[in-house]
Amino acid sequence: MTEEQCVEEMKQRGFVEYQNVIVDPRQTPMRLDKFLFDKLEKVSRNRIQNAVADGSILVNFKNKKASYKIQPSDYIKIFLPESNNDHEIVSPEDIPLDIRYEDDAILVVHKPAGMVVHPGIGNWSGTLVNGLTHYLGKNSDLPIMDGNPPDRPGLVHRIDKNTSGLLVIAKNPEAMTHLSKQFFDHTIERKYLALVWGQPEPAEGTIEGFIGRDIYNRKRMKLYEENEGGKHSITHYKVIEPLYYVSLIECVLETGRTHQIRVHMLSQGHPLFNDEKYEGDRIRKGTVFSKYKQFVHNTFKILPRQALHAASLGFIHPVTNEKMYFEAPLPLDMTEAIEKWRHYVHSRKELL
């Protein structure tokens, strides 16, 4: 059965294509239902098992049992019952966008902290994609990457809601294909700046492991051993400025897994400053004195989010083959928090 025949047959059964998943070449064997449970946020394992039994989840265009052990490079197609859910259509909204570059093929935008990248449960409006749809107008037809649902037009990659920084958007199918391959081949250059608790040792190194969803808290990701599942992940870090109880670090992503930097730094005992989801929103290093506690909490107020910024982005232009490189300076909230720590360190030295 060809892919076109598969989609047509499912359409006749009242299903629409939702998402395609290509299993990572380094993925270890794992039950199909567990793999998808880890992969699909906000979808229960019971619902996945029912969908598999109903034949709306296919592996290499064939029905498989929930207990089927997925193999590297398996092609999984997920279908959902057809509905008139208006949320599948992105509503254009006049939202100010900080566009750093644009031509006929691509657009580079700086996303502020607090903005969600694309619509989803609980965030059907006010997202970057809502703003892009309005900005580009009704005649634009942003492509959708293979495997993405229809509410993610133009997106080749994402950053978290409370992370600031740069994103590249594909404006046509050719650009989408070209950029997607660069991400798949790990040739995209992505550099982040983060403020973390403590001082990583060594001051420069590489963190590697397998990232999957935490089975005890599905809103979090977790670092696993190779035989436990998850996707292979690599982060190269370097301490830029030690600030006694915290450090400003630079992280270069070799892979781009969900919450990768946040998970990797937590695994080393250095969670991101004020990262509520990954244990950074409490005092992890420092004294017991009340003045210090007040200082930290005041700094939390200045920076009410995880201290992470997508500072630079480099890639090959999909049309001209020119090397493109963009930088975005630290936003004001991170700058003020870092200055506050610098002042603390300076004052501490004067007392010694």
PASE-992354 format. One record per residue: y negated, x, z of N, C-alpha, C, O, CB in turn. Coordinates in pm, whole numbers, plus 50000, padded with zeros to 5 digits. Glycine has a CB too. Layout:
// PASE-992354
YXZYXZYXZYXZYXZ/...
This chain:
// PASE-992354
501195008550000500005000050000498755008950000498655018150080500004990450123/497825006149912496585013649908495635008450016495874997950075495915012749768/494565015950041493595011650142492924998650100492684989850184492545022550166/492614997349971491974985149921492884973049940492434962349979491604986649773/494174974749911495134963849929495264960150076495374948350112496514967649872/495244970150160495334967950304494164959550353494354949750426495384981350380/492944963450314491734956250356491764941950303491404932650375490464963550308/492174940050179492224926750119493234917950191492974906150216492564927649970/494384923450223495414915650293494924911350431495134899850471496714923950307/494254920450503493744916950635492624906650625492474898150712493244929450707/491834907450519490764897750498491344883850479490814874050530489914901650376/492444882950405493104870050384493664864450514493804852350528494224871450280/493974873250607494484868950738493354865550835493604861450948495364879750798/492104867350791490974864050876490474875450961489844873351064491324852750964/490744887850917490284899550991489274907350908489324907150785491464908651030/488344914050977487384922650910487564936850962487984938951076485924917650932/487254946650876487384960650913486354964051021485164961251005487204969750790/486824969951129485944973351242485694988351253484544992751261486534968151372/486764996051254486605010451274487815017851221488945013051228486385013651424/487555029751167488625038651122488605051151209487535056351242488465042250971/489775055851246489875067651331490835077551266491975074051234490355063851474/490375089851246491255100451199491585109151319490685114851381490605108951084/492845110051353493265117551470492985132451450493265138051343494775115151499/492435138651552492085152851546493325161351513494405158951568491465157451681/493195171251424494345179751388494975186851507496135191051500493915190051287/494225188151618494755195051735495215185451844495575189551954493715204451792/495205172451812495605162451909497095163651942497935164951853495285148351858/497415163052071498815163152113499375148952105498605139452114498965168952258/500695147352089501285133952080500925125352202500955130052315502815134952068/500575112852177500175103652283500445089352236500365086452116498675105552321/500765080552328500985066552292499765061052219498625064152254501295058152418/500015052852119498935047052040497985039052128496765040452114499505038151930/498515030552217497635022252299496785030652394495615027452417498445012052377/497365041252451496585049752541495515057452464494395058852512497515059552614/495855062352346494895069752264493685060952232492545065352245495545074752134/493935048452191492835039552155492075034852278490865032552271493355027452077/492755033352390492085029752515491075040652553489975037652598493125027652628/491475053152536490565064252563489435064952462488315068852494491335077452564/489735060952339488795062452228487755051252224486575053752197489545062752096/488185038952252487325027352233486745022752366487455017352450488105015952167/485475025052384484815020952508484695005752513484454999352411483415027552520/484875000152634484724985752660485804977252593485614965252576483354981152613/486914983152555488054975552501489244978052592489664989452611488384979852352/489784967152650490854968652748492164972852679492364970652560491064955452824/493024979052759494324983252706495154971152666495894971552568495084991852810/495024960252742495764948052710495344942452574496174937952496495544937452818/494034942952547493544937952419494044946752305494394941752197491994937452418/494084959752329494594968952227496064966052199496484965552083494414983652272/496844964252305498274961452288498494948352213499384947352129498974960852424/497664938252242497784925452171497424927152023498064921251936496864914852235/496394935351996495994937551857497084944951780497334941951663494684945451852/497724954651845498824961851781499974952251750500534952551641499324973451871/500304943751848501384934051829501034924051720501924919151650501684926751959/499754920951706499304911251606499184917451467498944910451369497964905351648/499354930551460499284937351330497884940051281497704942551162499984929251228/496884939751370495504942351325495084956751352493934960451328494544932851395/496014965051401495784979451412496904986351335498074984951368495744984151562/496524993751232497504999951144497395015151151496305020651162497314995151000/498535021651145498575036251141499135040451006500275037350972499435042151259/498305047450930498705051450794499145039250714500125039750638499835062050799/498395028150732498595015450661499915008550697500405000250621498555017850512/500475011850811501725005650854501585000550997500835006051077502905015650844/502324989751027502354984751164503164994251252504224999151211502954970451169/502674996851369503385005251465503384998251600502534989851628502725019251475/504335001851684504374996551819503325003851905502865014751872505784998051881/502974997252017502005003452108502515016652163501725025252201501674993952223/503815018152168504425030352222504525041552119504955052652152505795027152276/504125038651994504175048951890503375061151933502255059851982503635043451756/503945073151917503245085451952502435090251832502975094251729504255096351997/501115089851849500235094051739500455108851708500835116651795498755091451773/500215112351583500395125951535499065131351482498195123451442501485126451426/498885144551480497655150151423497385144851283498285144151199497735165251421/496125141051258495635136251128496135122451091495945118150977496035145951020/496775115151184497095100951158495805093451125494735096651178497815094451281/495915083551037494765075450996494945061451053495855054151013494615075050838/494095057751147494225045051217493115035651170491935039151175494165047051371/493495023851126492515013751084492565002351184493634997051216492805008650937/491384998551233491284988051334490544976251274489454977751219490564993251463/491144964451285490544952151234490294942551350491034942451449491444945551126/489244934451336488934924351436488884910651369488654909751248487584927451507/489094899951447488974886551388487594884451330486594888251391489274875651492/487544878451212486264875951146485444866251229485984856351279486484870451003/484174868851242483294860051319481914860351258481624868451170483244864251469/481064851451305479674851051259478754857151364477654852351389479244836551229/479234867851423478464874451528477204880751470477264890551395479334885151599/476064875051506474804880051451474514894351494473724901351430473664871151495/475164898751604474894912251652475444922951558475104934651571475484913951790/476304918851463476804928551367475734932151265475854942151194478044923151296/474674924051259473564926751168472404932151250471964925951347473144913851090/471914943851212470854950251288469524943551257469144942351140470794965251257/468814939251360467504932851342466414943351335466294951551426467224922851457/465604943251229464484952751220463474950151331463144938551359463804951951082/462974960651393461944959351497460894970051477461204981551446462574960251638/459644966151497458514975351480458404984151604457644981251696457174967551455/459194994851605459235004151718458665017551671459085022751568460695005851773/457705023151745457145036151704458255046851699459055048051791456025040551803/458275054451591459265065051573458555078551559457535079651492460155062151451/459115088651621458575102151612459355109651502460325116651531458685109651751/458915108051378459615113851263459095127951238457895130051219459425105051137/460005137551237459635151551220459775156351074459145166151035460485160351310/460595149250996460765152950855461395141050782462185133650839461665165850840/461025139350654461645128750574461555132050425460515136850378460975115150603/462625129450352462595129550206463525118350158463895109650237463035143650148/463905118550031464715107649978466145107450032466835097250022464755108549827/466595118550089467995119550133468185118750284469155112950332468595132350083/467255124550357467435125450502466155122350576465065121750518467935139350540/466305120350706465195118250795465545124850928466645122750980464865103050812/464635132650982464855138951113463895132551211462685132351188464665154651107/464425127551321463615120151417463835125851556464925130551589463955105051413/462785125351637462895129251778463035116451860462155107851858461645137751824/464145115351934464395103652017463935106452159464335116452218465895099852014/463105097752214462695099752353463805095752450464675087752415461425091852384/463765101152569464705096952672464465082152703463325077552707464555105652800/465545074952725465455060752757465725051652639465965039752657464105057752811/465685057052518465965049052398467425050252360467965061352350465065053452280/468085038852340469475038552294469475041052144468575036552073470165024952329/470465048352094470495051851952470825039851864470155037651763471495062951927/471855032051900472255020751814472565008551898472855009852017473475024451728/472504996551839472814984351915474234984351968475134990651912472594972151827/474424977252078475744975852138475644966252254474584960752280476304989452183/476734964352323476774954952434475694958552536475664969652589478164954852500/474814948852563473724951052658472484957352598471454958252664474204959552770/472564961852473471414968352407471354964052261471504972352171471514983852418/471124951152238471104946352100469744948452034469604946551914471484931552096/468744952252111467414954352054466784966652117467264971852217466514941752075/465674971052056464944982352111465564995952084465145005852143464794980552255/466554996451996467245009051970466595016751855465765011451782468715006551939/466985029251842466495037551732466845031251598466025031151506467075051651741/468055026051585468485019951459467655007551427467315005251311469975016251465/467304999351528466414987951504465084992751447464554986651354466184979951635/464555003451503463295008951454463395014751315462495012951233462795019351548/464495021751286464705027451153464805016551047464255017850938465965036151152/465525005851080465694994850985464354988750948464134985250832466624984151043/463464987451045462124982251017461304992350938460644988750840461394978551148/461345004850979460545015250916460895017050768460005018650684460725028450989/462165016850735462595019150598462495006750511462535007850389464015024250597/462364994950572462124982950495463384976050446464474981750449461274986050380/463204963850402464344955450364465054960450238466204956750213463894941250343/464394968750159465024973750036465874986150060466574990749970463974976749932/465814991550181466635003250211468064998950238468314987750283466065011050332/468975007550211470385004450231471055016650293471795023950227471085000550096/470785018650423471345030150493472875029750489473465019250513470845030750638/473515040950459474975041150451475605040650590474955043850690475455053750377/476855036750595477605036450720478765046350708479555045550615478125022050753/478845055450803479875065750800481265059450818481435050150897479625076250909/482245064550744483615059850758484035060250904483895070450971484565068250671/484565049050952485005048351091483985042251184484315038651297485355061851138/482725040951139481685035051223481585020051199481775015551086480345041651196/481295012051303481034997851284479714995751211478935005251199481024990451419/479444983551163478264981051079476924982051150475884981851084478374967851020/476924983151283475634983951353475154998351371474285001051454475744977251488/475735007651293475325021751305474925027751170475385038551134476465029951366/474075020851094473685025950963472915039050972472035040651057472855015650890/473255048450884472535061050875472945071550977472565083150963471105058550888/473695067751077473995077051186475125086551149476205082351109474365069351312/474845099351164475855109751144476305115251280477425120051294475305121051055/475405114351378475715118651514474835110751609473945103451565475515134051533/475055112251739474295104951839473965114151956474575124651974475085092651888/472985110052036472765116152166472625104752267472285093452231471485125552166/472885107752394472905097452497471525091152516470495096852481473385103352627/471555079152572470315071652599469295080052674468135080652633470625059052678/469715086552781468765093852865468675108652832468215116652914469145092253009/469115112252713468905125652660467825124852552467865115852468470235131752602/466895133952554465855134252452466245144352344467105152852364464465138052514/465585143152226465785153452126466005148851985465755137251951466905161552164/466485158051901466495156451756467785150351702468885153251748466275169651691/467605141751602468715135651529468415136151380467255134751339468965120951575/469455138151298469285137151153469925124151106471015120451151469925149551079/469245117151018469695104350965469955105750815469145111650743468645093150992/471085100450768471405100550625470865087750560471095076750609472955101750602/470125089450449469505077850385470285072650265469955062050212468115081450341/471315079950222472145075050111473575080050130473815089050210471565079749972/474535074250058475945077850078476235092550053477065098450123476815069549987/475585098549955475825112649925475405121550042476115130850079475075116749797/474245118450100473775126050216474705124050335474985133450409472345121950253/475185111750352476105108850461477385117150448477845123050546476445094050463/477945117650328479175125250304478975140050331479795146450397479665123150161/477865145450279477575159650292477355163550438477915173550485476335163250209/476555155750509476265158850649477495156750738477745164550830475115150250700/478245146250709479465143550787480425155250779481055158950878480145130750739/480545161150660481455172450643480965184450724481765191850781481585176250495/479645186350728479105197550807479415195650956479745205351025477595198750786/479325183351004479675180751143481165182751165481585188551265479255166451184/481975177851070483435179251082483845194051082484775198051152484135171750967/483155201951000483475216250991482805224551101483005236651107483045221550855/482035218151187481345224751298480355235451249480175245751314482355231151392/479725232751135478725242351083477295238051117476355245551092478885243850933/477135226151172475815221751218475405230051339476215232351428475835206551252/474165234451342473665242151456472915232651551471905226751514472735253751409/473445231551672472815222751771472615230451902473565235551961473665210051796/471375231251944471055238452066470375228852164469425221852128470145250852036/470865228752287470315220152391469755228652504470215239852527471395210452445/468765223352573468265229252696468585219752811468405207652800466735232152687/469065225452921469465217253035469065224053165469065236353174470965214553033/468745216053264468515221153399469755217253480470085205453492467185215253463/470435227253536471685224653609471575229553752470755238153784472875231453539/472395223953837472475228453975473155242153982474155244453914473215218254061/472625251054064473245263954086472945274053976472125271553887474715262354100/473615285453984473465296053885474845299553828475645305953896472785308653948/475115295153705476445297753645476785312653643475935321153615476495292153502/478035315353672478555329053666479815329053578480745321353604478875334653809/479845337653476478785346953436477575339653380477625327653354479325356853332/476505347053361475255340953314475345336553168474485329053120474115350753331/476355341053098476565337152959478065335852936478835344652976475925347452860/478485324952873479915323052854480245311052767479355304852708480585321552986/481515307852761482015296852679482915287952764483765292852838482785302152554/482705274952752483545265152822484365257752716483825253152616482665255052908/485655256852740486545250852641487535241652712487965244552824487295261852560/487905230852649488865221452707488995209152621488475208652509488455217552850/489685199052673489925186752598489255175052671489565172252787491455184152581/488345168452602487565157652662488135144052623488335141252505486085158752621/488385135752723488845122152701488225113052804487565117752898490385121252706/488415100052789487845090552883488565091353018489785092653023487905076252827/487795090453124488355090653259489075077353283488445066753276487245093053366/490375077853310491155065453325490755057653450491055045753460492645068653329/490085064153544489665057353666488225052253659487815044053742489815066753784/487475056853562486085052453543485775053653395485425064453347485075060853629/485905042753321485825043153175484415045953124484235048053004486325030353118/483425045853212482075049353169481865064553169480845069453121481045042653258/482835071753222482745086353228483795092653139484815086653107482915091253371/483505105053099484475113253030484985123853127484375126353231483865119652902/486105130253091486725139953181487325151253100487735149352986487795133253269/487365163153160487975174653096489455175353133489805175253251487235187853136/490315175953030491755175953051492365189052999491755196452922492415163852981/493595191453045494375202352987494895197852851494925185952821495555206353082/495305207352769495705204152631496825193752625496795184952539496145216852559/497805194752713498935185552707498645171952769499515163252772500115191752775/497405169952819497045157252881496285148052786495975136752822496225159753006/495965152752667495235144552570493775148452562493355158752616495355129952607/493005140252494491595142952474491335151052348492275155452281491035150152593/490055152952317489655160352197489175174352235488515176352336488545152752120/489525183852151489155197752176487635199152176486955193252092489795207052071/487115206852270485665208252285485295222552323486005228952401485115198452389/484185227352268483705240952296482185240752312481465235652226484115250752182/481715246252423480275247852448480005262352485480685267952572479785238252560/479025268452420478565281952456477265280452535476335273852489478355291052327/477205286552653476005285052736475405298752770476075309052762476345277452865/474135298352807473435310552849472335306752946471555297552919472855318352726/472255313753058471185311153155469875316853098469785328753067471515317553295/468885308353086467575312353034466655316453148465915326253138466935301052952/466695308753256465815311453370466485306753499466605294753521464445304553351/466915316153585467455312153715466305308053807465295315053816468285323753779/466475296653876465435291553965466015288954104465775278554165464815278653907/466755298354151467365298654284468455287954299469635290954281466305296754390/468095275554331469105265154349469435257754221470405250154216468635255354453/468655259854117468935254053986468725264853880468195275553909468015241553958/469145261953757468955271353646468635263753518469195253153491470215280153626/467725269353440467475264353305468445271553214468455283853208465985266453260/469275263953141470275270153054470125265052911469545254552885471685267253107/470665272952821470735269252679472205266852645473065274952680470105280352587/472485255952578473865252652538473925251152387473145243752327474355239752608/474865258052325475095256852181476425249952162477455254552211475075270852109/476405238752092477615230852071478385235851950477835237151841477275216052054/479665238751971480545241651858481245228751814481545226851696481595252551896/481485219851911481995206351883481005196551944480125200452021483445204251941/481145183951911480195173951961480895161852020480835151051962479265169551851/481555163552133482265152452198481305144552287480265149652329483465157752280/481685132352317480875123752403480645130452539481585134552605481555110152421/479365131352579478965137052708479445151552725479665155952838479505128552821/479605158952615480265172052622479595181652721480265187052809480275178352485/478295183752708477615193252796477685188652940477895196653031476145195252753/477505175852962477515170353098478885172353163478965175953281477145155253096/479935169853088481295171553139481615186353160482175190053263482315165253043/481265194553064481575208853074480865215353194481485223053268481175215952945/479595212253213478885218553324479385213453459479445221053555477365216053312/479745200653468480335195553592481645202753621481945205853737480575180353582/482435205453518483725212053537483565226053595484495231353655484485212753406/482385232053577482105245453630481405245053766481065255453823481265253253531/481195232853816480495231453943478995231753931478295233954030480935242054036/478475229653809477035230153785476575217753708476145218753593476665242953707/476675205853771476255193653701474775194053664473995201253726476545181353786/474415186153564473015185553524472175179253634472605169853701472875177553392/470985184553652470065179553753469775164753728469395160853618468755187753752/469955156753832469715142153832470575134553732470165124253680468255139453803/471775139753705472715132453620473525122853706474495126853772473665142453543/473115110453706473725100353793475215098453765476005096753858473015087053775/475595098953639476985096253601477915107753637479105105653661477075093453453/477385119953641478235131653663477805139853785477795152153783478205140553539/477445132653893477305138454027476135148054042476125156354133478555145654063/475145146853955473985155753966472785149354031471735155654042473605160553832/472925136654076471795129454133471765130454285471185121854351471835114854091/472365140754340472295143754482472145158954498472365166454403473565138454559/471785163354614471575177654637472915184854633473785182354716470855180154773/473055193854537474295201454521474165215854570475165222254603474715201454374/472955220854576472695234354625471425234154708470475226854675472565244654507/471395242054816470155243054891470345241555040471475241055089469195232854843/469235240755110469225240455255469365226155307469395216555230467935246755308/469445224955438469545211755502468195207055554468095196255611470555212155618/467165215055534465855211555588465275199155520465435197155399464895223355573/464615190955599464095178255547463025180455440462905172355347463525169855660/462225191355453461185193955352461815196855216461305192555112460295205955395/462935204055217463625206955091464195194155031464095191754911464765217355113/464795185755116465335173055068464235164555004464445158554898465995165255184/463065164255068461965156455013461485162354880461155155054787460815156055113/461465175654874461075182454750462015178354635461555175254525461085197854769/463325178454659464305174954555464125160454512464125157454393465735177354606/463985151554609463845137354574462545134654499462495126054411463895128754701/461495141954532460245140654456460425145554312459845139954219459115148554525/461235156054296461515161254161462375151454083462215149953962462205174954169/463295144754152464085134154087463165123354031463405117953922465085127954188/462095120154105461165109754059460405114153934460115106153845460165106154170/460095127053928459425132353810460335131853689459895129153577458945146653835/461635134553712462625135053605463745125053638464795128953686463205149653588/463525112253611464485101753653465635099953555465975088753517463755088553670/466245111053514467335110753416468035124153419467585133353487466815107353273/469145125453346469765138553338468855148153261468235144453162471155137553270/468795160353309467885170353252468515176753129469025187953136467525181253357/468485169653018469115174452894468255170852774467795159552760470535168552879/468055180852686467185179052570467785185852449468115197752453465775184752599/467945178352339468435183952212467275191252145466455185152076469015172652118/467215204252168466005211852137465915216651992464815218451941465915223652227/467065218751926466995223451787468185218251708469235214851762466965238851782/467985217751577469005212351487468915219651353467855220151291468815196951467/470035225351310470065232651184471215227951097472325225751145470175247751209/470945226550967471975221850874471565225350731470435229450707472195206550890/472495223550638472215225650496471795212450435472485202350450473465231550422/470675212450365470185200050302471215195050200471685202850117468805202250233/471575182150206472635176950119472325176749971473235175149890472975163150161/471075178349934470705178149792470285192049744470785196849643469575168049767/469375198449817468825211249772469665223249813469495234249760467425212849826/470595221149910471405232049968470535242150043470975253250073472195239249859/469315238250073468415246750150468785246150298469195235550347466935242450130/468655257350369468885257450513467695250950582466555255450568469125272050565/467965240350657466915233150728467055236250878468165237050930467005217750701/465925237850946465975240751088464765234151156463635235651111465995256051114/465045226951264463985219651335464065222551484465155224251540464085204451308/462905223151548462835225251692461935214651755460965210151694462305239451725/462275210951877461455201451953461255207152093462235209452164462115187251957/459995209452135459755214952268460205205352377460385193452352458275218252287/460375210752496460795202352608459805190952632458595193052622460935210852736/460305179052662459405167952693458725169952827459125178552906460165154652692/457705161952852456855163852969457635162753100457385170553193455735153752968/458565153253110459255151453238460085163853275460105167953391460155139053234/460785169753177461545181953205460625193753235460915201753323462465185353088/459525194753161458575205653182458005205153324457905215453391457435205053079/457625193253368457035191853502458055194853611457725200953713456475177653520/459305190553590460345193353689460615208353699460785213653809461635185853653/460665214953585460905229453585459745236853653459955246153729461095234653441/458515232653624457345238853688457385236953839456995245853914456055232953631/457845225353882457935222654025458945232154091458715236954201458345207854050/460065234754022461055244254074460495258554073460755266254165462345243553991/459755262053970459145275453966458205277454085458205287954148458375277453834/457425267154112456495267954225457275269254355456865276554445455575255554229/458405262154367459225262854488459765277054507459725282554617460405252654480/460275282954399460825296454407459735306354446459965315154530461455300454273/458545305054386457435314054417457025312854564456795322854631456225311054326/456935300554614456545298154753457595303554848457275308854955456325283054779/458855302354811459955307154895459895322454908460115327955016461335302754836/459595329154795459515343854798458375348354888458495358654955459315349354655/457265340854891456125344754971456445343955120455845351055201454925336054938/457395335255156457755333455296458725344255344458895346055464458355319755317/459365351355250460365361455287459715374855323460415384355357461375363455173/
